[in-house]
Amino acid sequence: MKPTISSADINALLCLLPNTDADMQLIAHAQPVRLRTTYFGTDGEECLLFRYPASTESVNTTHLIVPDTQLVIRYVLDEPYGEVVAFKVRVLKVINSPLPMVITSFPSVLQKLGLRSQKRAISGVPVEVVLDEQENKEAEGLIVDISKNGCKLLIPFKTVLQVIENDEKITLCIELAERTLLLSANVKNVRIEKEFHAYGMQFEDHDNQLERLLERYMITL
């Protein structure tokens, strides 16, 4: 029997374009495992297709995802207001050729968490970026993806700050209503995305400050 899903949820899924990065969480483990994946597409309302996640330094994904595994998929829907969209699915099949792929069930319901109340060019958490190893070097940026281990940071080209190199240490300053959050991180990779420098950041420590930020800007299912 096909899942019943609202027209609003269908529209949110249609905004998930092929080759969009997404977050894949395995929820059956004692400690939730979060991995990065790429959404390939859908077969109507029958199934969804994702790239099989690559192994990381902390997680070996070989044989980790098998049929009947329960997953949570999350992605950022930028327009018009910026939302984190999340839904649960079940793995139907894993294939290795012509490329590693996870085929999942079609979701029956979506959860959405708004990141802002007014339209903005791109969704994210505003931050002030301080280069620890360069005196008086600061810039403004956006965190557009975050987990317990790290985040994706965007800094506009128009900033006077030069490209931050790999392995540089920075401090992210995030203004919350009750306090300023300070997160230390290392640059792991750099690439160009439209009018932004995009940085893959690894947090030096995981503490209660990071938990607070995750609680505010991510959906927990």
Legacy VTK file of the C-alpha trace (Angstrom):
# vtk DataFile Version 3.0
C-alpha trace
ASCII
DATASET POLYDATA
POINTS 221 float
0.000 0.000 0.000
1.387 3.393 -0.986
1.957 5.916 1.814
-0.485 8.802 2.132
1.395 12.065 1.973
0.054 15.617 1.895
0.361 17.883 -1.147
2.527 20.299 0.893
4.930 17.480 1.732
4.973 16.399 -1.910
5.967 19.953 -2.893
8.767 19.942 -0.320
10.052 16.661 -1.772
9.870 18.046 -5.311
12.208 20.840 -4.179
14.797 18.166 -3.348
16.616 18.306 -6.676
18.834 15.502 -8.038
22.480 15.753 -6.885
21.463 17.608 -3.713
23.597 16.866 -0.641
21.650 15.351 2.240
22.191 13.936 5.710
21.500 10.226 6.291
21.091 8.998 9.870
20.883 5.358 10.953
18.530 5.286 13.923
18.687 1.630 14.972
22.165 1.934 16.531
22.873 2.658 20.199
24.618 5.834 19.055
22.974 7.478 16.012
25.250 7.313 12.956
25.130 10.383 10.704
26.536 10.209 7.186
26.627 12.430 4.110
24.869 11.296 0.961
23.585 12.614 -2.358
19.984 12.434 -3.485
19.680 10.999 -6.998
15.926 11.069 -7.591
12.620 9.303 -7.141
10.499 6.755 -8.945
7.168 8.536 -8.571
5.849 7.746 -5.098
7.415 4.283 -5.073
10.930 4.900 -3.781
13.818 7.355 -3.331
17.385 6.871 -4.557
20.527 7.992 -2.685
24.254 7.508 -3.136
25.647 4.902 -0.728
27.572 6.956 1.874
31.352 6.764 1.823
33.307 5.658 4.885
34.716 8.331 7.186
37.561 8.373 9.687
35.172 7.320 12.442
32.647 5.148 10.567
33.243 2.247 8.184
30.106 2.138 6.044
30.919 -1.185 4.326
27.919 -3.503 4.892
26.523 -0.959 7.386
23.342 -0.220 5.425
21.208 -3.231 4.512
17.553 -3.818 3.599
15.072 -2.912 6.367
17.517 -0.446 7.961
15.582 2.556 9.302
16.927 5.928 8.176
16.251 9.604 8.765
16.995 11.860 5.786
17.537 15.596 6.285
18.146 18.382 3.799
17.929 22.180 3.670
15.149 23.697 1.584
16.427 27.205 0.816
13.414 28.868 -0.769
11.409 30.768 0.167
12.066 30.838 3.917
14.743 28.262 4.589
13.758 25.042 6.310
15.397 21.860 7.475
13.233 19.049 6.078
13.419 15.589 7.649
11.648 12.283 7.106
11.924 8.605 8.024
12.311 5.878 5.415
13.187 2.173 5.256
15.937 0.722 3.070
14.415 -1.430 0.331
17.571 -2.421 -1.516
21.292 -1.686 -1.767
23.007 -1.999 -5.155
26.694 -1.714 -6.079
26.525 -1.353 -9.873
26.728 0.837 -11.887
27.430 2.794 -8.674
26.767 2.222 -4.967
23.177 3.250 -4.266
20.592 3.008 -1.487
16.959 2.615 -2.545
14.481 3.565 0.180
10.759 3.592 0.742
8.742 6.727 0.037
8.110 8.804 3.191
4.605 9.094 4.635
5.182 12.384 6.450
7.772 15.182 6.530
8.877 17.337 9.456
10.039 20.876 8.791
11.946 23.303 10.991
12.100 26.932 9.863
15.536 28.547 10.048
14.236 32.091 9.597
10.978 34.022 9.552
11.802 36.296 6.615
13.093 35.623 3.127
16.861 35.556 2.705
19.144 34.686 -0.210
20.425 31.567 1.538
19.461 29.774 4.739
21.869 29.266 7.598
23.163 30.281 11.002
24.925 33.681 10.948
28.410 33.553 12.493
31.421 35.773 12.979
34.603 34.026 11.861
37.874 34.758 13.674
41.178 33.394 12.357
43.119 32.269 15.413
46.499 32.392 13.667
46.070 35.794 11.974
45.768 38.898 14.112
42.712 41.123 13.493
41.363 38.825 10.778
37.573 38.490 10.984
34.676 37.947 8.597
30.973 37.178 8.599
29.655 33.852 7.351
26.851 31.297 7.474
26.747 27.763 8.839
24.491 25.873 6.418
25.036 22.331 7.669
26.088 21.128 11.104
26.646 17.906 13.032
28.426 16.937 16.228
31.703 16.567 14.335
31.766 19.638 12.139
29.931 22.002 9.839
29.828 23.581 6.402
30.713 27.266 6.494
30.016 29.779 3.706
31.878 33.108 3.461
30.895 35.536 0.650
33.461 36.510 -1.976
32.862 40.184 -1.181
34.511 39.872 2.224
38.023 41.306 2.529
39.163 38.067 4.144
41.441 35.974 1.933
40.726 32.297 1.326
41.309 30.342 4.527
43.758 27.492 3.965
43.401 23.851 4.971
44.301 23.047 8.585
43.932 26.668 9.711
42.276 27.088 13.096
39.303 29.429 13.442
36.749 30.393 16.063
33.052 30.630 15.173
31.132 33.205 17.219
27.376 32.605 17.253
24.996 35.045 18.926
22.164 33.360 20.816
19.505 35.169 22.815
21.098 34.383 26.172
24.814 34.226 25.306
27.531 34.121 22.645
28.574 30.638 21.568
32.288 30.124 20.772
33.215 27.026 18.751
36.808 26.145 17.822
37.263 24.386 14.490
39.839 23.375 11.872
39.496 23.859 8.108
39.453 20.433 6.415
38.569 21.385 2.824
37.786 24.428 0.678
35.761 24.830 -2.507
33.856 27.456 -4.502
30.029 27.518 -4.470
28.380 30.315 -6.466
29.401 33.580 -4.736
30.813 31.848 -1.654
33.960 30.167 -0.384
32.650 26.921 1.144
34.656 25.406 4.010
34.349 21.956 5.528
35.040 22.467 9.230
35.891 19.945 11.940
35.133 20.909 15.535
37.984 20.523 18.009
35.672 19.525 20.841
32.098 18.395 21.292
30.531 19.978 24.360
27.276 21.338 25.736
27.611 24.508 23.659
27.441 22.499 20.469
24.508 20.472 21.794
22.624 23.714 22.364
23.232 24.866 18.815
22.188 21.498 17.390
18.990 21.578 19.423
18.082 24.937 17.922
18.839 24.322 14.269
18.339 20.604 13.628
15.331 18.307 13.797
15.447 15.346 16.182
13.132 12.498 15.191
LINES 1 222
221 0 1 2 3 4 5 6 7 8 9 10 11 12 13 14 15 16 17 18 19 20 21 22 23 24 25 26 27 28 29 30 31 32 33 34 35 36 37 38 39 40 41 42 43 44 45 46 47 48 49 50 51 52 53 54 55 56 57 58 59 60 61 62 63 64 65 66 67 68 69 70 71 72 73 74 75 76 77 78 79 80 81 82 83 84 85 86 87 88 89 90 91 92 93 94 95 96 97 98 99 100 101 102 103 104 105 106 107 108 109 110 111 112 113 114 115 116 117 118 119 120 121 122 123 124 125 126 127 128 129 130 131 132 133 134 135 136 137 138 139 140 141 142 143 144 145 146 147 148 149 150 151 152 153 154 155 156 157 158 159 160 161 162 163 164 165 166 167 168 169 170 171 172 173 174 175 176 177 178 179 180 181 182 183 184 185 186 187 188 189 190 191 192 193 194 195 196 197 198 199 200 201 202 203 204 205 206 207 208 209 210 211 212 213 214 215 216 217 218 219 220
